[in-house]
């Protein structure tokens, strides 16, 4: 049985994962590529296996994406600060 998990990051951007061995690398890559457009609160997860906790998985993904995006924002701010100090 090969059930599919669909993670909808934003309109028009869905990632399909196999529920028995999800390829999280493709999910992370899609998050990085779309980081400026993703709203972690609007991530939707669907699965054709009723035993799979789609709501719980969506919450985990949402929290992880929010944390990841916050870290990227902080790193970008640090980089911009460092660059402006170098220019002075």
Buried (B, 14 or more C-beta within 10 A) or exposed (E): EEBBBBBBBBEEBEBEBEBEEBEEEEBBEBBEEEBEEBEBEEBBBBBEBEEBEBEEBBEEBBEBBBEBBEEBEEEEEEEEEEEEEEEE
